[in-house]
């Protein structure tokens, strides 16, 4: 019997990030090894929101964050 692995973060939850977290990538460094996918950089600065194309994790820049140099 096999089961589908759970995503790193449920797709109905949002991961709020701060300017200090940029550049943003998924999966995060603390993700369990069994739940890894190729590292992709997530562009969250332009619109304030982004979705990982591999696992569907939702990322959102915290309201009021000032991004400098990105």
C-alpha positions in Angstrom: 0.0 0.0 0.0 1.4 3.4 -0.9 0.4 6.8 0.1 0.9 10.2 -1.5 3.5 12.2 0.3 2.2 15.4 1.9 3.5 18.7 0.5 6.0 20.7 2.5 3.2 23.1 3.4 -0.5 22.4 2.8 -1.5 24.2 -0.4 -4.4 26.0 1.5 -1.9 27.7 3.8 0.3 30.7 3.1 4.0 31.1 4.0 4.6 34.7 4.9 8.1 35.9 4.2 10.1 39.0 5.1 12.6 41.0 3.1 15.4 39.3 5.1 14.2 35.9 3.6 15.0 37.0 0.1 16.1 35.6 -2.3 13.3 33.1 -1.6 13.6 29.5 -2.7 11.6 26.3 -2.3 11.9 23.8 -0.7 13.2 25.5 2.5 16.4 24.3 4.0 14.5 22.7 6.9 12.3 20.5 4.7 12.5 16.8 5.4 14.7 14.9 2.9 11.9 12.6 1.7 9.9 15.7 0.7 12.5 17.5 -1.4 12.1 18.6 -5.0 14.6 20.6 -7.1 15.4 23.9 -5.6 13.6 26.8 -7.4 13.8 30.5 -6.7 10.5 32.1 -6.1 9.9 35.6 -7.4 7.7 37.2 -4.8 8.8 40.8 -5.0 6.9 41.9 -8.1 3.4 40.9 -7.1 3.9 40.2 -3.4 2.7 36.6 -4.0 4.0 33.4 -5.7 3.3 29.7 -5.9 6.0 27.0 -6.1 5.6 25.2 -9.4 6.7 21.9 -7.9 4.8 21.6 -4.6 2.2 24.3 -4.9 3.3 26.1 -1.7 1.9 29.6 -1.4 4.3 32.4 -0.5 3.4 35.9 0.3 5.5 38.9 1.2 4.4 40.3 4.6 2.5 43.5 4.4 4.6 46.6 4.8 7.9 44.9 4.1 10.5 47.1 2.3 12.6 45.3 -0.2 15.9 46.9 -1.1 18.3 45.7 -3.8 16.2 42.8 -5.1 
